[in-house]
Amino acid sequence: MYNYAGLPLTPTVFSDLTIKLVNNKMLRRAEIINIVTTYHSDNGGLPSNNATLCGKKALKDLHELGQAKPGGVVGFWIIGEYDLKNKPIVITEVCNKQFVYAYYFPAYRELAKLSALEVWPHKIGMTTSSTKNRITSQVGTALPEQPIVALEYECSDATGLEKALHYVLTSRGKKMINSPGAEWYSTNEAEITSILNFIAS
């Protein structure tokens, strides 16, 4: 069980996760923020109002506690215990891969076929990590069938692209107002792809 499931990402939570996830490494602050926020989100944690400010505060707190220090290169931080002579520090590059994704359940697709419909419920979201892990964290083991990934669209601003896609589909009357979960739209892969290509062009 994840200790912070259902809880927002605060500087205290961020500090704890930083030590657990990136101990004995030198990383860019942006990469630390990405690793911590993704892990927190994928394991059921609630987001911070401002992940960047939360990360800055957490690193400042860790620095005051002697558990982190600037890495000597602008933007880099060394986390935890370190020994430059005997313990090599790992430097990783910031991962800019982000994805907008859509998935559906086979039962809805089959029902659409039986009803001669070309659209059916699709969940449309975004992630800065693995699409598969993101979907798995949402679906869990409570449902009788596995979701089908309709598409995975790589981009540099998944948040903005997702919002634009939601806006277009909502304006077309495709948003499923009465669905128990958010971000469900009655659409298909061709329509989603067409909108994404138009927005990103």
C-alpha positions, 0 to 999 in steps of 0.5 A: 500500500502506498502511504500517501494514496488519496493525499495531496502532494505537499512539500513534506510528502515530496521530501520523503519521496525524493529521498526514497526515489532518487537517493545518492543521485545528482539530477536536474530539479525538473527531473526530480519533480517529474519523477516524484509527481509521476510516482505519486500520481501513478500510485493514487496520490492527489496532485499539488496545486503547483508541483514546481513550487512544491519541489522547490520548497521540498529541496530547500527543506532537504538542504536545511536538513543536510539531505540535499545540496546544489550539485555545483551545476546550475539546476542540478541537485545532489540528494542524500549521502554521497561520496564523490570518490567512492560512490559515483553519482548518476546524472540523468537527462530530463525526459520530455516524453509526454503522451495523450492517450485514449482507451475503451472497454471491449464491451462498449465497442461490441455494443456499438457494433450491435447498434450500428454505431461508429462511436462509443465511450473512450477515456481520454487522458494524459501522462508524463510517464508510461501510458500502460502504468497510468491506465493500470493505476486507474483501472486496477483489478475491479473490472472484468475485462482489460481496457483497449488502448485506442491510441498513444500520441506523443507530444511535448505539452500533453496537458495543453493538448489534452485540454484542447482535445477535451474542448473540441470534443465537448463543443461537438457534444461528445462529452459523456455528462452522466458517466461516473468518471471524468474525461469520457467521450463518445468518439472513435480513434479516427476522430481523436486522431484527426483532432490531435493532428489538427491541433498539433499542426 
